[in-house]
Amino acid sequence: MGRWWLGIGGIIWLLVACAPVDSSSRLVVAGFNVESGSADARVIAQKHIQPHRNQVDIWGFAEVESNDWMEKFRQAMQSGWGSDYRWLLGRSGGKDRLGVVYNARRLTYLRHEELDQINLRGRLRSPLVVEFRFEPTGQRFLFMVNHLRRGDAQTAQERHRQAQLLNEWARTQDLPIIAVGDYNLDWDIDSRGGKRDRGFDLLTQDDVFRWVQPEVLVDTQCSPEFNSVLDFVFVAGEAKNWSAASDILYPEPEYCSPANHPTYSDHRPVRAVFELVVGQP
């Protein structure tokens, strides 16, 4: 699956590629802005999703163009042995919708909702929230996909309002929350976050949401102008106490080669691994 370099001592956490996720109480999630309107869903499915078949329990997608895109992504995951992946797609966003593909052998779908109150003026995308039960441990939790507003200084105010509303919503939830997506928070890598969008602080205010920060950071969007993180995995509630690590997939500079981007997304996927305890409620 990949490697995380953890701590000053350079300890390597190696997740063996041939070991299916079913073999442990490890919960693996990933978030990916697949860039509707520009990228090729078939190429993304084959090159960037299928290599992780039978290794990721839940994918959260932003900028999904259609049901057909979701079916391509599901089929890419379904190619793993003994797998049963299913999908659901949010209603809002036109051709920039939010979607989830999940492993139904490991996760029981309980319900979902879209937070329309955070879709300001109904012009953006309502956060997509799915309640699952993780069968290896019995743990119930909320999995959320977000895509916050991008744009100039005026539209930044809407992004900040979205971040504030997400913070307020999370305070009212009883279940652990894992939230993936493209947050457009411009966390600058060179300054180690010294420069970042104000929305980051509004979202994480009072430690409501906490970033599962990768040990090795690369820009998550292919842009010559910025060296920043736009795509995150956040946790809230009891999930902040879970053992967790994350990494940014396809960190190689070649991923952002202009030759690739007639078909690739201009975002990199971000993955997080959680170790849950058997018997958690």
N, C-alpha and C positions, 0 to 999 in steps of 0.2 A: 504493500500500500504506500509506504513512504517512510520518512524518518523525521524525527524531531530531535534537535540538539538541545538538551535541557540542562540549564544551570551552568555555573562557571566551570565546573569540573568537566564539562563536555560529555555528560552521560548521554548515551544514545538510546532512544526508545525506538526499537525496530518492530514494526507491525508486519508480520510475515505475509507476503502477497498471496500465498496459496492457502492460507487459513481462512475459511469462511467466517463471517461475523456470527453465525449461529453457534460457534463453538465456545462462546463466552458471554458474560454479561456486559460486554463492551457495546456501547451505543455510538454509532458513527453517523454524523450528519454533514451535509455540505450545502453551501449556497452558491448560486451561479446566475449572474446576469447574462442571458444568452443573446441579447442584442437583436430584438426583432427588427425586421425591415432591412437589415444589412448582412447578418450572418446567415449561414446555411444550416438549418436544423439537422439535416442528414449528416453533414460533416461533423458537427458538434457531437451528435449522438455516437458516431463511430470512433472519433478520435479522442474525445474528452470525457465522455460518460461511460461508454462501454468498457474502457480499461479498468474501471472501478466496480464492475458488476460483481455482485455477491460480496461486496466489501463495504458499501455505504447503505445504511438503513433508510435514511430519508434525504432526498434532495429537495431544496427549496429554490425555485426558479423565479427570476424577474425578467420582464420584457418577453413574455411568451406570446407568440403571434396568434396561435390558434390551437384547437383541439388536436389537429394533426401533429403539431410540434410536440405536444405532451405525449401522444401515442408513440412517436419516434423515440422519445427519451425513455418511455416505459419499456419499449421493446429492447432498447440497448441494455437496460438493467435485467430484463427478463431472460436474456441469453445466458445468465449464470445458471449453474445446475441447481435443481431443486428450488428455484425461486418463484415467487408469486408477487409481482410488483403491480401496484394500482396507482391511479392518479386522480387528482381533482384540481380544478382550475377556477380561479376567482372570476366574478362577473365583471368587475370594473376595470377600466384602463384601456378599452378598445383593443388595439393590437399590441399593447404593452401590459399584459396581464400577469398576475402572480399565480404560481402553481406549485403543487407538491406531488412528488412520486415517492411511494413508501413500500417497504417490504412487509406484505400482509402476513407472512409466516412469523414475523418477529413482533409486529405491531398490530394491535387491534384498534381500528378506527372507532371512536366514540361519538364525535360530533365535530362540526366546524362552524365558524362564523366569520363574517367580514366586518371590520370596524369602520363603518361608514362615517362615523363622526370624525375620523382622522383623515378622511378623503375630502379635503377642504373644497367647498363649493362643488363637490361632485365631479371635479375635473381631473383628478389624479387617480391613484389606485388605493383602494381600501385594504389595509393590512389583512392578510389571510391568516387565521388562527385555527389550528387543528388540535383537538384533544386526542391523545393516544394513550393506550396502556402498553407498556413494554413488557412483553410476556416472559422473558427470562427472569425478571425480577418482580413483576407485578406493579411496577411504578407507573403511575399516571402523571402526565405532564402535558404542557401546551407547547406546540411547535408553531412558530410564527415566521412569516415571510413578509419583508418590508421592501419598499422602494420609495425613498423619500424624494422630495422635489429637488430638481436641479435648476440652475439658471443664474440670473444676475442678482444684484443686491436686493431688488424688490422682491423677487421670488424666494430669495434666501429667508425672508421673514416667514414665508409659508412653511419652509422646511423646518425652521426653528419652532414654529407653532406645532408642527407634526411631532417633533421630538419631545416637546413639552407634554403633549397629549398622551404620547406613548408612555412617558414616565408616570403620568397620573393614572393611566389605565393599569399599569403593572402593579402599582401600590395596592390595588383593590383585589388582586388575584390570589387565590389560595394555593393553586398548583404551581410547581416549578415551571419556569419558562425558558425555552431555548429560542432565540430570535436571530434569524439569518437574513441576509439581503444586502442590497446596494443602498447605503444610507447617505451617500454623497457628503460625507463629513470631512473630507480633505485633511486627514491626519497626516501631517508632513513627516516623512521618514528622516530627512536630513537633520531636522531639529528635534527628532524623537518626540514629536507631538507638541513641541513648543508653539508651533503654528498649526492651528486646526480650526475647523468651523465651530462656531458657538453651539451648534446643535449637538455636538458630542457632549458638551458639559450639561446641556439641558436634559439630554437623554439619561446620562449617568448620575444626575444630581442626587445627592444623599445616598449614593451607592445602591440605587434601585436596580439599574442595569450595570453589569460589569462585563468588560470586554475580555473574551478568551483570546489573549494576544499571542500571535505566533512568535516563536523565538527568533526566527529569521524573517525579516520584512522585505518585501519587494512591492513595487507599485501594483495595485490590483486593477488598474486600467491602463491600457496602452496609450500613453499621451506623452509627446516630447516636452510638453509645457510643465508637467507636474510630476513629482516623485512622491506620491501619497497613497494612502489606503482609503478606498471608498467602500469596500465590501468587508463586512464584519460578521462575527458570531458573538452575540451578547447572551448573557444569562441573567435571570432574575429569580427572586425567591429562593427556595431550597436548592435550586440548581447551582447556586453560587458555592455551595458546599461540596459539590461533586468533584471528584478528581477529573481534570480536563486538560487537554492540550490541543493545539491547532496548528495547521500549516497552510500555506498558500500554494495551490497546485500549479504546475507548469511554470515555475519561476524562471526558466531559461529565457535569456534575451530573445532567442529565436522565435519564441511564441508571439512576440509583438512585431515580428518582421512584416513590413508592408506586403510582402508576397503572400502572407497567410490571411490577410484581413479582408479579402473579398468573401471569405467563407467562415473564418473564425469569429468568435465574439471578441469585442475589444476589452472584455473583462476577464480576469482570471477567477477560477473557482476557489473558494475557501472551505476547508474541511476542519471539523472538530471531532475529537474522540473523548467520550465520557466513560468512566468506569463506574458502573452502578453496583449496588450491593444487593444480593439476593435477600428477599424478605422486606425490602423497603415498601412502605404502603403506597 
